[in-house]
Amino acid sequence: MPALRAACAGPGCPRLTVRRVPSARQHSFASQINAQHAARLRGPPTVATLAHSNGDQRPSASAIQQLEPAVASTSPPDVAIEPVEAAAAQIDEQDSILVSEDQDQVAAGPFGGGERQPLLVVFSGGTAFNGVAGPLRDLSTRVAHVLPVSDDGGSTAEIVRVLGGPAVGDIRSRCLRLADESDEESRAVKALLAHRLPSSSPAAAKEEWYQIVEGDHALWEGVSEPYKHTIRAFLVHFHVNILRHSSERFNFRNGSVGNFFFAGARTFFRSLEAAIFLFSRVSRIPEGSEVMPSILTEDRITLGAELEDPSASGPTTILRGQNQISHPSATVGPDGPEAVSKTATDGPLPGKIRRILYLSSEGTDREHEVFPKANPRVLQRIKEADAIIYGMGSLHTSICPSLILRGVGEEIAAREGVPKIMVLNGGPDRESTYSGTLGAPVEMTAADIVDALICAMNRRNATKGATDHAPSKYVTCVVVPRGGGIRVDVDRLAAMGVRRVLEADAEPVGEGKVHYDPDSLVDAIRVAIEEGVDDEAAGSGDGDARGGNGQARGS
C-alpha cells in the first residue's frame, strides 16, 4: 500500500493532528441526530420505532406465544486513503459532535433521556463481524444486526437435514457475542450455550449430550433453577423432535448446544422471531441490540451462485448451497458435521460470480429460483437508520443474501444523506477470488467488491425486479484495514461516487491477511457517520456518479 497522507492539505484546511478521538466532547452526536430526526418529522413520512421489552424481564412461554412476528460530480473528485487517527483529529478540531465513549446515554425510545442515540443497521454474517459487535456499542447502544438464514455447514447442516427449517447458526453466534457477562450466572449461561460437543466420535458426543439434557453436566453449575428449567425445557423439546424423526439418525458430533436450544425454541413456537426473542432474554442481550433474520420463514433456505460464462456459450453454471460456494471441502461426512473453518478457501471459484439467488429445496438451476420476502422489520429499520454498515465477512454468502431481497436495495437507496459504509475484509478469500479465462486466479479489488454489492442491491442480473440506482446511493464510504491484502483502487472508487476511504489499524494474521483492531474500526465508523451528518446538514447528500453536486470529503 502506498504512503498514506491526509487528503486535506491545502491552506484552507485545518492542521491535522494524528491522535485518537478524545473521550470528552463539547456536543454529542445524539444531539445532532435528534435535530435531524426532528427535521424529518416536519414532513412525511414519519416512522414509528418498535417498542422493546425490558432487558431483565424473563417472559413466560405463554407471553412469548403472544408475540407478533414482530455522491460525486461528472469529473470524479480525488479520494485518498486517510488514516482514521488523522480523520478523527480533523473532526476534533472542528468541534466534533461524536458521542464520547464514556457517555452512556441509553435511549428508552427514540428520544429517551432527551438524547437520541443513532440507530445503526449492520448487514453481516455470523463470524467475521463478531469481534466488532461488542465494541460497536461504544458508538451506539441501538444496533440492528441483520443476518442470513442460509448457512448449510457444520452443526446447522445436521439440524436442517433432520428437522428442516432455516439455518440458525449465524443468528445464534451473534446473540452469544452480544450476551451479557456481567455476573456469574450470565457467564455460566453463555458458557453452556456456547459449548460444542466432542468431535472425536459420535458416541462421545451423544454421551455428553445426554448429560446436558438430563441436567447432570458440570456446565449447569452457576445456573439458577428457574433458568435451568427454562433452558432444559427447550433442549428436551429439541431432543423429542429428533426422536420423532426415527428414519433420520441424528449425529451429535461437534454439535452446538446453543443451536440445539435455538432449534428447540423455534420448533416449539413455530416462529423464528419468537425463538430469537427467547434466546435474547435467556442470554440477556442488552436492550437496544437487535438480531434479525433477513427472511422470516419456517422453511429451509438454499442459496445459489450463478457463475459468469466467459465464452457466452454452454449451460449456466450454478453452485448450490453456501458450502459449495464458500468452502466446499467442509461438508457433512458419514460421521457427522465437522468443525467448519469459515476462513478455508479451497482454491478459487471456477468462475466469477454473476449473481446470488435463492433456490427451491430440490432445485439445481435457474428454473428453480425462488423469491423469498424480506423481513418487514428489516425494511422498517432501514427506514429509521442513521447509518447503514456492510460488515466484513463472506461477500456472496454472508452479505449479499440479505441485500438481494426485494425492497432492501430500494429502501437503502431511498435514504438520502444517511452514511452507507462498507468495511473491507482483511484479505482475499475464495468468494473474492476466481479463475480467469487463462486459469490464473483473479483477486477482486475494493472497487470490484463495491460493484458486487451494487449489483446485489440493484438485482442487476436477476430474472425480475432489477433496478438501476447509482453506486453512491448504496455506498458512500469504504473502511479498509492497514496492511490489508485486498488492493484499494481509489480512483475507481471515486468514479463510483465513494466520498471517502478511511484506514483503520489492523494486525497481521498470516497469508497476506490482517484482522482489524476493533476500537480503531469503531473510530473509523464514527468518522464516517460524522461525515454523513455534515453532508446532510450541508445538503450534499444527493450526488451520484451520474451527475450532481456531491463532493468527495477530505479531497
N, C-alpha and C positions, 0 to 999 in steps of 0.2 A: 504494500500500500504506500502511495507517495507521501511525502512530508505533509503534515497537516497544518492548516492555517485557519484562523478565524476568518469567516467570509467577509466580515465588515471591517475594512481597514482605512477608509477614506477620512478626510478631515472632519466630515460631519458626523462620524460615528464616535460613540463613547469609547474611552480607553477600556480595553478588556483586561480583566484580572483573572488569571487562571486559578480558580479555587472552588471549593464546594459551595453549594447553596447553603447560606447560613440558616440557623434554626429560628431566628426571630424575624418577623415581617411587620411592616407598617400597616399593611392591609392583608385581607385574606382572600384567597381565590374564591372561597364560598361566597363572599360578598359580591364579587363580580358576576358569578354565575347567578346569584339572586337577582341582580339588576337585569341580566339578560332574560331570565325567566319572567320577570315582571313585564318586560317589554313585549315578550311573546304573548302574554295574557291579554294585552290590549287588542290583539287581533286574532282571528281564527287561525287554526283551531286550538282549543285548549285541550290538554290531555291530562286526565286524572291518573295519579300514581296508584299502584296497588297497595293495599294495606298489608302490613307484616304482623305476624303473631309475635307475642312476647318471646324473647330469646330463651328464657329459662323455663318456659311452660312446657310440660310434658303431656301432650294430648292423649286422650284415651283412644282406643281403636274406633269407638263409635264416633268420636269427634272427627277423626281423620276420614271416616267414611262420608262425612258431610261435606268434605272439601269439594270446591268447584274445580274442574280441570283448569284448576285455575288458568392551481389556478395559475394560469401562465399566459403570456402575451403571444402574438404571432411569431415574434422573434424570441425564442426561449431565453429566459434570464439565466445568468450564471448561478450555479449551485455548487457550493463547496462542502466537503465533509468537515463538520465542526465538532471538536471535542466537547462533550457535554459540560465539562467544567467551565470552558470559556463562554459557552452559550448561557449557562446559568448565571455566570458572573455578569454578563451583559444585562440580563434581566434584573439582577440585583441593583445595578447602577441606575436602572430606570424605574426604581421603586416597585419591585415585584409585587404581584398580587397573589403569589402562590401561598397555599396553606402551609404552615410550618409543621414539621414533624412532631413537635411537642404540643400542637393544638389538636385535641381530640374532640371535635365538635360532631358528635353522632346525632344526626337529624332523625327525630321520630317520624317525620313526614317530610314533604318537600320543602317546608320552611321551618322545620323544628329548631327551637332554640334561637330563632332569629337569624340563623345561618343555614344556608342550603349547600350541602356537600355535592360536588359534581357526581353525576351518575356515569360510570364507565361501563361500556359493553365490550366484552372481550370474547373474540372467536378464537378457539384453540382446541388442541387435543388434550388427552389426559395425562401426558408425561412431560413434555419439554417445558411447558409454561408453569409447571407446578412450583418450581423454585422461586418464582416471582409472585405467585398468588398471595402469599402472606405479606411480604414487604409492600405490595401494592396498596394494602390497607393504610399505610402511612400517608399515601396521597389522598385516598378517599375510602370511607367505610361503605360506600354504596357502589358495589361492583356486581354486574350480572355476567356470569360465566356461561357461555353458550358452547355446548359440546355435541359432537355427533353420536349416533347410536348404531353405528355400522361396523364396529370392530368385530372381527371374527377370528381372533387368535387367542391362544392361551386358555386360561380358566373360563373366560367368557364364551369361547367357542364350544366348550363342553356343555355349559348351561343351555346355550341356544340350540345345540344339537338335540338335547333330550327334552327340554321344556319349551323350546321356541321362544318367541318374543324378541324385543330389541336388546341390543348389547348394552350392558350396564357398567362395564369395566372402567371406561373413561370417566363417567359420572361419579362412580364410587371413589376413584382415585382423587378427583378434585375435592369431593366432600371431605375426605380424610385429610387432605392437605390443609383445608380451612378449619378443621376441627379444633375445638378448644383444648388447651393443655395446661390450664391454669391451676388445676388441683389434681390430687392423686387419682380420684375416680375418673376424671376426664382422660388422664393419661392411660389408665387401665382399659377404659372402653376403646380408646384409639388403638392400643396395642392389640386388643382382641380382634377388632375389625380389620386391622392391617395385616393380621397373621396369615401366612401361607402354609398349607400342609406340606409334608415332606415330598420331595420329587424323586426320592430314591426308589420307591416301589409303590404300586397301587395298594398293596396290603398294609404297608406302614401308614400311608395316607388315610386309609379307611379307619384304621385303629385309632389314630389321633382324632379324626373327625367324630367318632363315637364318644370319645372322652369329652369333647367340647359340647356336643349336642346334648349329652346327658348331664352336663353341668359339673363334671368332676375334674376338668383340666385346670392346671395351675393358672392359666390365663384369666380365670374368673376371679382370682384374688384381687381385692380392691374394688370390685364392682358390687354396689349395694344390691340388696334383694329385689327392690322394685325394678331397677334397671336390668338385673339379671333375668327376671321373669319375662320382661318385655322382649329382650333380645332373644332369649331362648325360644319364646313362642314362635317367632318368625323363622328361626333356624329349624325348629321342629316342623313347621309348615312346609318349608323347603324340602326337608327330608321325606316327608309324607308324599309330596308331589313326585319326588324322584322314584319312590317305591311304586307309585301308581303306574308308572311307565315301565312295566315289567319287561317289555320287549327291548328296551334300550338300557343296557347296563351302564350306570354312571361311573365314571372314573374320577376319584377324588384327588389323584396325584397332582401336586402343585396347585391345588385349588385355593382360592381366596375366600376366607371366612366372610369378609365384607361383601363380596359378590354373592355368596350364598344368602346372607341376610337380606341383601337388596332384592334378590330374586324371590325370596320368600315373601317379602312385603309387597312386591309388585303383583305376584300371583294371588295374594290374599285380597288386596284392594282392587285388583284388576285395573290398576291405574299407575302409570309410571310417575306422574307428578305426586300422587299420594305417597308413593314409596320414597321419593326424594324428600318430601316433607318430613316423613317419619325419620329417615336417615339423618336429615339435617338436625332434628331435635335430639335424637339419640347421641349424635356426635357433637352436639352443642356448637353448631356453626354460628358465628356472631350474627346478630340481626343486621340486615343491610347487605350481606353477602348472599347472592342467589346463584344456584346452579341449575341450569335449564337445559333440557334436551332440545336439539334443534327441531326434532319431529316428535309429535305425540302419537304413539302407536302402541298396540299390543302385539303387533306382528313382527316377524323377522325382517330386518332391513339389509339388503345386499347392495354393495357398491360395485360399480364397474368403471373401467378406464378404457376409453376408445383411443387407439393409437393412430397417429398420422401414417399415411401410406405415401412415402416419397415418390413412388412411381405412379401414383394415382391409378393403379390397376390392381385387380385381385380383390378378395373379400376384406372387409374391415376387420382388424384385429381388436378384440375386446378382452381385457383381463378381468376376470370375475373374482370379486372378494378383496377385502383390504389386504389380506396376507399376500395374495398373488401380486398385488401392485407394489407393496412396500417391503415385505420380507418373506419371499415365497418359501425359503427353507424352514421357516418357523411354523410348521404345520402340526396338527394333532396326529401323533403316531398311534400305533396299536396299544401302547401302554399309557395313553392319556396325554394331556396337554403338557408341553414343555414350558420352561421359563423363557418367555419370548423376549428377545432383545430388540427394543424398538429402534436401536441405532444400527442394527445389522443392515448391510446394503445388498448383499447377494449379487453384486455386479450391477451394471447399468440396466435400465429398462431397454427392451428390444427396440423401442422407438419412442419418439416424443409423444407425450400425452396430448391429444387433441381436445378432449373434454372428459369430465367426470359425470357419470349418470347413475341412476338407480335402476336396478333390475328386479324383475319378479323373482320369487323364491327359487324357481327352477329355470329361469331364463338365462341364455348364454349369448345372445346377440341383441342388436338394437331394436329388433322387432318385439323384444320383451321388456322394453323400457317402461318404467312406471314413474309417476309424478306425485310423490307424497307432498302433503301440505306442510308449510312451515308452522311451527308452534306459534299460535296467536300472541302469546306472552312475549316471545322474542321480538316480533314485529312491534309490539307496544313499547318494549324497552328501547328499541332503536329510535322510535318517535320521540322518546323522552331523553335520549342520551345527550350528554355534554361532551363526550369523546367516544370514538369507536376505535378499538385496537384489534389488529390482526396479529395474534401472538406467534412466537416461533413454534415450530413443530412440523410434522409431515405435511407438505404443501397440499398434495392431492387427496390424502386420506384423512387428515385431521381438520384442515381449514376449509377447503373447498366444499366438502359435503354439506356444510351449513350455509354456504354462500350461494349455491346453485338453486336453492329452493325458491319457488315463485313468491315474489313480494319482498324478499330480503334485499336484493340489489336495488329495487325500486325505492324502498324506504331509505336505504343508506344514501342513494344519490339525491334524494329529496332534502336531506339535512344540510342545507346551505350554512356555511360558517362553522360547522362542527368539525373539529380536528379528526382526521382519519389516519391512523398511524399504523404502518406496517413494521413489525420487528423482524429483521432478517436473521436467519439461522446462523449458527457459528461456523458452519461448514457445509459442503455438499453432502447429499445422501442419495439413495437410489432414486427417489422421486424427483430429484433435481438433476439427474444425470441420465443420459440416454445414448444409445448407439447411433452415430451419424450415418450418412449414406455410405461411407467407406468402412464402417465398422468401428471407427475410433470413438471413444467416449466423448461426449459433448456435455460440458457443465453449464447449467443455466446461470446467467448473471443476475444481479439485483433487479435490473430492468426487465429481464425475462420473467422473473418471479412476480413482479408487479403486474406485468402483462397477463400472466396466468390468472391472477386474482381478478383483474378486469374482465377477462374472458369468462370466468365463472359467474361473476355477478351480472354480466350482460347476457349470459347464456348464449354466447356468440355462435357456437356450432350446434346448438340444440335443435331438435326436430320441431319444436314450437316454443313460443313465448320469448323469443330473443328481443333484446333491447339494444340501444346504441348510445349509452351515456359516455361522456368524455372521461378519460382516466382520472382527471382531477376531481371528478365527482365522487370517486371512491378512495383515493389515496392522496393525502396532502403532505405527509412527512414519512421518511424512512429512517429507522434507527438501525445502525449497524454496529457490530462488535469490533473493538480494536484488535487488529491482527487476525480477523476472520478469514475463512478460506473461500468465500464467495466474492467474485470480482464486483466492485461497485462502480458501475458506469454512469457517472453523474451527469454527463451530457445527455444521454438518453432519458434519464430520469427527469431532467429539467424540461426536455422537449415534451414529456408526457404530462407535465403540469405539477410535478412534485415540487413543493416550495422549499423544502429543507431536508438535509441529510445530517443526522446527528450521530456522533460516535460515542459509545459507552465503553467503560472498562470491561475487560474480559481476561480470562486466564486460559493458557493453552492446555489442552487435554490430549494432545497427540493426534497423529494422522491428519494434520492440517486443519484441525478443528479447535474451537475455543468455546468456553462457557461464559456467559455474561456474569459480571458482578451484579447481584440483584439490586443493591442500593443504587449503583450507577445507572442501571437500566431504568429504575423508577425515576431518578433525576432527569433522565432524557425524556421520559414520558411527561414529566412535569413541564419541561421546557416546551415540548411540542404542543401541549394543551394551552400553555400561556400564549404561545404564538397564535394559536387559533382564536383565543379570546381577543387578542389585539386585532387580528384580521377582521373579525365580525364587528368590533367597535368602529373600525375604520371603513367598514362597508366594502371590503375587498374580498369577500368570500365567494364571489360568483364567477371568477375567472375560470377558464378551462383551456385545454390545449388547442382548441379550435378558434380561439379568439376571445378577447375580453380585457379587463383591466387588472387581472391578478398579477402580482409581482412576487418574485422569489424573495422570501425573507432572508435577511443577512447576506444578500449578494453584493 
